[in-house]
Amino acid sequence: MLERLKTLMHRLTHHTVLADLLDPVSRALARVRQAAVGRTLTMPDFIALGVLRQLQGIPTLREQVQTLLHLDPETATRGPLARSTWSDALASPSRQAALAGVVPALVKEALAVLPDRLADIPGLGDRPVRAIDGTYQAESAHFRRCTPRQGGEDNPKGHAWLSFYNLRLGLPEDVRVETRSRHETRILRDYDEEAQALTRDRRGLWLVDRGFIDAPFWDAKKRALQITLITRMKSNLCIHSTEGLPIAADPANAGVLHDLRVTLASSREAWRLITYRARRGSVLQFLTNDFSLLPGVVAFLYFRRWEEEKCFDTWKNDFAQAKAWGKGRVAIANQARLAIITSLLVAILLHRRLGAAGAQDEKAWAKQEKRQKAKVDDPDGTDRPDWTVPLFRYSAKVSRQVLRFFKYSFLKPASPGLYERELAPMLKAYL
């Protein structure tokens, strides 16, 4: 079986589109101490098969094994990879440690080559800007759930994924997996205790929904690390006092109705309450402890949380992440990191092969522009005020049409001509 696996991996990763996509992985693994994991299924092959499974949108292990079998007709009914080999690798703590090192290495490469989406937004400078949001994943068929009602701790909604999304890159950067029934703020506090937690980066700006309002936690972050957040006002928050703040005559402040300094009953620090009328007419209130940003910039940045929602959409509907691949927490965490790796690799290749020449997902952008002009009551991430038009022109996600290129062309010989001939048109218009 080992020889059949070697033959298959050589076919998959020798001068193919998949090999081109995986090119940054070797550099990332070179920086990871635990990279030399696995004798039958090496770490590069494990990542390659994990990325391929997501690009193909394969939900079950049996289907992936059969798909690999059909890639090499000479193997007949003898597959190149046993299901147990793959499932054991997925549940390996050593591979979990290796993936935990690969992801930041790939993020570092992405930061070096991809454009900074927020470079021209006033007041941000070089501050890290990230969003936090949670989503749920269905358990695998072999996961024996035991919820609090049944006397256990498992979450009845499924496995919780707490995702950390880099707004400058427009890409996910980290994830925390939790199978127990815990509130999102508790999961965030657990994550914050990790040595490499992104919530420990100085001067970070975080965009979160109302479920993450934990004033003592964010107060401590601001005092220790100058970290601030932007969220929506919560109706049950008690305000003790208010003080009006001047609203500068700046184009970015179009739509700002009020800017108030407020004192919360749950906090000893000063906060800011901004009332904003979106271009579609909805009136929203934003809560932040950041006093350095224009109030209109605060509103614009909060709307960018929509990008993380679109990332979840890609993961669940295109990358087969709606259901867990394994039953253990390690396997679920490895699956989550493979999703991040796939997202990073696709973005890096698109930019390396086409983006450097100015190519973008033009049709996805046009779709967002059309949606922005639609008359709907509830604004989403496509709601962008006029002042941002020359400063921010990025789509919220890679279109499904582009992803299908990788799904169906991963075995084709990679070449500039192939990308120009078959991939570039996918960025410009719908078929």
BADOKOL-833803 format. One record per residue (C-alpha): residue number from 1; x negated, y negated, z negated. Coordinates in nm, 3 decimals. Last residue first. Layout:
N
 num       x       y       z
 NUM       X       Y       Z
...
***
This chain:
431
 num       x       y       z
 431   2.033  -3.137   1.720
 430   2.003  -3.414   1.470
 429   1.756  -3.689   1.546
 428   1.408  -3.821   1.472
 427   1.259  -3.591   1.212
 426   1.360  -3.271   1.391
 425   1.209  -3.415   1.711
 424   0.868  -3.429   1.533
 423   0.879  -3.060   1.437
 422   0.903  -2.880   1.771
 421   0.680  -3.059   2.027
 420   0.465  -3.278   1.805
 419   0.427  -3.007   1.543
 418   0.352  -2.741   1.804
 417   0.108  -2.965   1.991
 416  -0.086  -3.045   1.675
 415  -0.136  -2.670   1.628
 414  -0.026  -2.391   1.397
 413   0.025  -2.049   1.550
 412   0.385  -1.945   1.483
 411   0.453  -1.724   1.181
 410   0.620  -1.996   0.968
 409   0.843  -2.107   1.255
 408   1.192  -1.999   1.142
 407   1.203  -2.118   0.782
 406   0.946  -2.392   0.836
 405   1.157  -2.550   1.110
 404   1.469  -2.485   0.902
 403   1.330  -2.726   0.642
 402   1.335  -3.004   0.900
 401   1.702  -2.938   0.979
 400   1.784  -2.926   0.609
 399   1.673  -3.285   0.573
 398   1.391  -3.373   0.338
 397   1.535  -3.570   0.053
 396   1.619  -3.918  -0.081
 395   1.504  -4.096   0.233
 394   1.250  -4.374   0.211
 393   1.259  -4.735   0.318
 392   1.181  -4.955   0.020
 391   1.027  -5.301   0.044
 390   1.178  -5.457   0.360
 389   1.532  -5.345   0.263
 388   1.490  -5.407  -0.111
 387   1.631  -5.764  -0.109
 386   1.953  -5.639   0.053
 385   2.062  -5.433  -0.247
 384   2.033  -5.055  -0.230
 383   2.320  -4.820  -0.308
 382   2.201  -4.495  -0.150
 381   2.127  -4.361  -0.497
 380   2.492  -4.363  -0.590
 379   2.760  -4.626  -0.622
 378   3.115  -4.523  -0.720
 377   3.398  -4.713  -0.553
 376   3.348  -4.616  -0.189
 375   3.350  -4.837   0.117
 374   3.082  -4.695   0.343
 373   2.786  -4.919   0.416
 372   2.551  -4.717   0.199
 371   2.669  -4.395   0.361
 370   2.566  -4.518   0.704
 369   2.227  -4.625   0.571
 368   2.182  -4.285   0.407
 367   2.256  -4.107   0.735
 366   2.010  -4.335   0.917
 365   1.743  -4.241   0.662
 364   1.809  -3.872   0.711
 363   1.785  -3.927   1.088
 362   1.454  -4.106   1.054
 361   1.280  -3.838   0.850
 360   0.955  -4.026   0.878
 359   0.678  -4.063   1.136
 358   0.432  -4.347   1.078
 357   0.128  -4.188   1.238
 356   0.009  -4.061   0.900
 355   0.353  -3.907   0.862
 354   0.314  -3.650   1.138
 353   0.064  -3.377   1.053
 352  -0.066  -3.489   0.715
 351   0.263  -3.649   0.609
 350   0.476  -3.348   0.693
 349   0.211  -3.119   0.545
 348   0.198  -3.305   0.213
 347   0.577  -3.320   0.177
 346   0.622  -2.949   0.251
 345   0.345  -2.856   0.006
 344   0.488  -3.066  -0.276
 343   0.838  -2.921  -0.246
 342   0.700  -2.566  -0.229
 341   0.485  -2.623  -0.538
 340   0.782  -2.760  -0.733
 339   0.992  -2.455  -0.643
 338   0.701  -2.228  -0.737
 337   0.699  -2.404  -1.074
 336   1.064  -2.315  -1.131
 335   1.011  -1.950  -1.035
 334   0.720  -1.932  -1.277
 333   0.939  -2.075  -1.556
 332   1.213  -1.820  -1.483
 331   0.962  -1.533  -1.484
 330   0.817  -1.654  -1.815
 329   1.164  -1.686  -1.970
 328   1.252  -1.328  -1.882
 327   1.530  -1.201  -1.658
 326   1.383  -1.259  -1.315
 325   1.474  -1.428  -0.986
 324   1.714  -1.671  -1.155
 323   2.009  -1.795  -0.952
 322   2.068  -2.131  -0.783
 321   1.701  -2.144  -0.683
 320   1.740  -1.999  -0.335
 319   1.517  -2.267  -0.175
 318   1.778  -2.422   0.054
 317   2.097  -2.466  -0.148
 316   1.965  -2.462  -0.504
 315   1.628  -2.626  -0.460
 314   1.739  -2.873  -0.195
 313   2.038  -2.988  -0.400
 312   1.820  -3.016  -0.709
 311   1.592  -3.250  -0.512
 310   1.899  -3.448  -0.407
 309   1.982  -3.501  -0.775
 308   1.623  -3.615  -0.830
 307   1.663  -3.876  -0.557
 306   1.978  -4.013  -0.719
 305   1.763  -4.131  -1.008
 304   1.672  -4.414  -0.768
 303   1.989  -4.596  -0.876
 302   1.816  -4.667  -1.206
 301   1.531  -4.839  -1.025
 300   1.761  -5.081  -0.845
 299   1.941  -5.180  -1.165
 298   1.616  -5.250  -1.353
 297   1.485  -5.444  -1.053
 296   1.794  -5.667  -1.069
 295   1.726  -5.731  -1.439
 294   1.372  -5.851  -1.358
 293   1.124  -5.634  -1.541
 292   0.908  -5.720  -1.845
 291   1.172  -5.679  -2.116
 290   1.178  -5.298  -2.115
 289   1.395  -5.148  -2.392
 288   1.668  -5.065  -2.143
 287   2.045  -5.028  -2.125
 286   2.229  -5.071  -1.795
 285   2.592  -5.175  -1.758
 284   2.783  -5.119  -1.435
 283   3.037  -5.317  -1.232
 282   3.143  -5.152  -0.906
 281   3.188  -5.383  -0.607
 280   3.010  -5.199  -0.326
 279   2.712  -5.435  -0.352
 278   2.676  -5.333  -0.715
 277   2.781  -5.575  -0.989
 276   2.540  -5.564  -1.280
 275   2.565  -5.612  -1.654
 274   2.230  -5.578  -1.828
 273   2.193  -5.484  -2.196
 272   1.842  -5.516  -2.341
 271   1.701  -5.361  -2.651
 270   1.512  -5.491  -2.955
 269   1.369  -5.237  -3.201
 268   1.499  -5.106  -3.532
 267   1.732  -4.863  -3.359
 266   2.052  -4.666  -3.430
 265   2.272  -4.971  -3.501
 264   2.153  -5.127  -3.178
 263   2.031  -5.485  -3.151
 262   2.087  -5.661  -2.822
 261   1.905  -5.900  -2.589
 260   2.149  -5.978  -2.311
 259   2.131  -6.013  -1.933
 258   2.466  -6.084  -1.768
 257   2.617  -6.089  -1.418
 256   2.328  -5.955  -1.210
 255   2.449  -5.904  -0.851
 254   2.159  -6.085  -0.688
 253   1.870  -6.068  -0.933
 252   1.617  -5.947  -0.678
 251   1.671  -6.264  -0.476
 250   1.525  -6.459  -0.770
 249   1.677  -6.749  -0.958
 248   1.578  -6.613  -1.298
 247   1.849  -6.494  -1.536
 246   1.802  -6.648  -1.883
 245   1.865  -6.415  -2.179
 244   2.180  -6.423  -2.393
 243   2.152  -6.295  -2.748
 242   2.354  -6.011  -2.893
 241   2.402  -5.859  -3.238
 240   2.506  -5.536  -3.407
 239   2.575  -5.315  -3.106
 238   2.715  -4.969  -3.181
 237   2.671  -4.707  -2.909
 236   2.991  -4.511  -2.849
 235   3.048  -4.646  -2.496
 234   2.702  -4.552  -2.372
 233   2.516  -4.801  -2.157
 232   2.333  -4.648  -1.864
 231   1.959  -4.575  -1.878
 230   1.621  -4.738  -1.830
 229   1.322  -4.636  -2.041
 228   1.001  -4.774  -2.189
 227   0.661  -4.631  -2.282
 226   0.412  -4.869  -2.446
 225   0.228  -4.563  -2.585
 224   0.268  -4.569  -2.965
 223   0.532  -4.838  -3.023
 222   0.725  -4.761  -2.706
 221   0.725  -4.387  -2.765
 220   0.839  -4.432  -3.125
 219   1.134  -4.645  -3.013
 218   1.213  -4.386  -2.745
 217   1.250  -4.107  -3.002
 216   1.435  -4.325  -3.254
 215   1.680  -4.442  -2.981
 214   1.779  -4.101  -2.849
 213   1.973  -4.174  -2.531
 212   1.899  -3.868  -2.318
 211   2.262  -3.779  -2.241
 210   2.314  -4.132  -2.105
 209   2.111  -4.063  -1.794
 208   1.736  -4.113  -1.772
 207   1.488  -4.332  -1.584
 206   1.147  -4.340  -1.753
 205   0.876  -4.604  -1.729
 204   0.532  -4.489  -1.841
 203   0.291  -4.731  -2.005
 202   0.074  -4.448  -2.142
 201   0.133  -4.089  -2.030
 200   0.257  -3.874  -2.320
 199   0.598  -3.812  -2.163
 198   0.413  -3.629  -1.886
 197   0.354  -3.343  -2.131
 196   0.003  -3.196  -2.109
 195  -0.040  -3.132  -2.483
 194   0.315  -3.001  -2.527
 193   0.510  -3.168  -2.810
 192   0.702  -3.383  -2.562
 191   0.856  -3.070  -2.411
 190   1.016  -2.979  -2.744
 189   1.151  -3.334  -2.778
 188   1.294  -3.316  -2.426
 187   1.463  -2.982  -2.500
 186   1.618  -3.135  -2.813
 185   1.739  -3.435  -2.611
 184   1.895  -3.202  -2.355
 183   2.102  -3.026  -2.620
 182   2.019  -2.662  -2.686
 181   2.185  -2.330  -2.606
 180   1.878  -2.115  -2.546
 179   1.743  -2.027  -2.201
 178   1.519  -2.334  -2.173
 177   1.288  -2.415  -1.883
 176   1.081  -2.735  -1.873
 175   0.982  -2.872  -1.533
 174   0.702  -3.078  -1.385
 173   0.619  -3.311  -1.094
 172   0.921  -3.324  -0.869
 171   0.880  -3.543  -0.559
 170   0.968  -3.893  -0.434
 169   0.600  -3.978  -0.476
 168   0.644  -4.307  -0.662
 167   0.964  -4.179  -0.821
 166   0.788  -3.881  -0.983
 165   1.053  -3.637  -1.107
 164   1.049  -3.448  -1.436
 163   1.300  -3.162  -1.436
 162   1.469  -3.008  -1.739
 161   1.592  -2.670  -1.616
 160   1.856  -2.509  -1.837
 159   1.931  -2.140  -1.788
 158   2.301  -2.051  -1.776
 157   2.608  -2.246  -1.890
 156   2.671  -2.008  -2.182
 155   2.328  -2.102  -2.324
 154   2.170  -1.811  -2.506
 153   2.131  -1.834  -2.885
 152   2.299  -1.516  -3.012
 151   2.600  -1.415  -3.221
 150   2.845  -1.357  -2.936
 149   2.994  -1.707  -2.969
 148   2.638  -1.839  -2.988
 147   2.571  -1.675  -2.649
 146   2.408  -1.338  -2.582
 145   2.324  -1.304  -2.216
 144   2.183  -0.976  -2.092
 143   1.975  -1.089  -1.795
 142   1.961  -0.806  -1.541
 141   2.190  -0.970  -1.282
 140   1.978  -1.283  -1.297
 139   2.112  -1.578  -1.490
 138   2.270  -1.877  -1.314
 137   2.065  -2.197  -1.311
 136   2.158  -2.521  -1.480
 135   2.040  -2.875  -1.413
 134   1.870  -3.144  -1.615
 133   1.742  -3.488  -1.538
 132   1.436  -3.694  -1.614
 131   1.310  -3.970  -1.387
 130   0.958  -4.103  -1.346
 129   0.772  -4.429  -1.294
 128   0.401  -4.434  -1.381
 127   0.286  -4.798  -1.403
 126   0.060  -4.925  -1.126
 125   0.214  -5.271  -1.101
 124   0.585  -5.247  -1.173
 123   0.683  -5.615  -1.175
 122   0.798  -5.651  -0.816
 121   0.871  -5.341  -0.601
 120   0.607  -5.333  -0.327
 119   0.419  -5.017  -0.431
 118   0.736  -4.830  -0.527
 117   0.725  -4.562  -0.257
 116   0.351  -4.506  -0.296
 115   0.253  -4.341   0.031
 114   0.130  -3.980   0.028
 113  -0.241  -3.887   0.050
 112  -0.401  -3.935  -0.292
 111  -0.082  -3.897  -0.496
 110  -0.011  -3.570  -0.315
 109  -0.360  -3.442  -0.400
 108  -0.305  -3.522  -0.769
 107   0.038  -3.358  -0.757
 106  -0.125  -3.047  -0.610
 105  -0.372  -3.033  -0.900
 104  -0.088  -3.099  -1.147
 103   0.104  -2.797  -1.004
 102  -0.191  -2.556  -0.984
 101  -0.271  -2.571  -1.355
 100   0.071  -2.465  -1.481
  99   0.071  -2.212  -1.197
  98  -0.238  -2.048  -1.347
  97  -0.090  -2.041  -1.697
  96   0.229  -1.880  -1.564
  95   0.017  -1.634  -1.370
  94  -0.144  -1.528  -1.696
  93   0.200  -1.510  -1.863
  92   0.307  -1.255  -1.596
  91   0.682  -1.222  -1.533
  90   0.659  -1.305  -1.162
  89   0.365  -1.069  -1.123
  88   0.562  -0.786  -1.279
  87   0.855  -0.859  -1.046
  86   0.627  -0.860  -0.740
  85   0.449  -0.536  -0.824
  84   0.773  -0.369  -0.933
  83   0.939  -0.448  -0.601
  82   0.657  -0.276  -0.418
  81   0.483  -0.469  -0.140
  80   0.367  -0.357   0.203
  79   0.682  -0.154   0.269
  78   0.682   0.202   0.392
  77   0.993   0.251   0.607
  76   0.818   0.185   0.939
  75   0.488   0.010   0.859
  74   0.424  -0.044   1.229
  73   0.719  -0.283   1.255
  72   0.535  -0.546   1.049
  71   0.760  -0.841   0.968
  70   1.047  -0.601   0.910
  69   0.892  -0.474   0.586
  68   0.842  -0.829   0.458
  67   1.214  -0.891   0.504
  66   1.293  -0.569   0.318
  65   1.081  -0.680   0.023
  64   1.245  -1.024   0.032
  63   1.593  -0.875   0.040
  62   1.522  -0.647  -0.256
  61   1.385  -0.943  -0.452
  60   1.707  -1.137  -0.419
  59   1.802  -1.496  -0.325
  58   1.603  -1.540  -0.001
  57   1.611  -1.902   0.113
  56   1.349  -1.845   0.384
  55   1.147  -2.145   0.266
  54   1.195  -2.024  -0.089
  53   1.071  -1.672  -0.022
  52   0.777  -1.813   0.175
  51   0.667  -2.027  -0.120
  50   0.677  -1.729  -0.355
  49   0.499  -1.508  -0.100
  48   0.220  -1.762  -0.058
  47   0.196  -1.823  -0.433
  46   0.153  -1.452  -0.502
  45  -0.090  -1.420  -0.210
  44  -0.309  -1.700  -0.348
  43  -0.291  -1.540  -0.697
  42  -0.388  -1.195  -0.576
  41  -0.133  -0.914  -0.556
  40  -0.318  -0.584  -0.600
  39  -0.593  -0.712  -0.828
  38  -0.412  -0.989  -1.009
  37  -0.529  -1.319  -1.159
  36  -0.845  -1.504  -1.061
  35  -0.691  -1.854  -1.086
  34  -0.699  -1.871  -1.466
  33  -0.962  -2.148  -1.477
  32  -0.778  -2.367  -1.227
  31  -0.966  -2.624  -1.019
  30  -1.039  -2.385  -0.731
  29  -0.669  -2.292  -0.738
  28  -0.578  -2.647  -0.632
  27  -0.822  -2.643  -0.341
  26  -0.686  -2.307  -0.225
  25  -0.329  -2.433  -0.258
  24  -0.388  -2.739  -0.037
  23  -0.390  -2.520   0.280
  22  -0.059  -2.345   0.206
  21   0.137  -2.536   0.471
  20  -0.131  -2.472   0.732
  19  -0.128  -2.103   0.645
  18   0.251  -2.099   0.676
  17   0.226  -2.268   1.016
  16  -0.011  -1.990   1.117
  15  -0.390  -1.978   1.164
  14  -0.422  -1.663   0.951
  13  -0.182  -1.673   0.654
  12   0.107  -1.448   0.748
  11  -0.090  -1.198   0.958
  10  -0.363  -1.177   0.698
   9  -0.099  -1.136   0.428
   8   0.052  -0.841   0.619
   7  -0.277  -0.664   0.670
   6  -0.374  -0.712   0.306
   5  -0.036  -0.577   0.195
   4  -0.069  -0.272   0.419
   3  -0.419  -0.211   0.279
   2  -0.288  -0.234  -0.077
   1   0.000   0.000   0.000
***
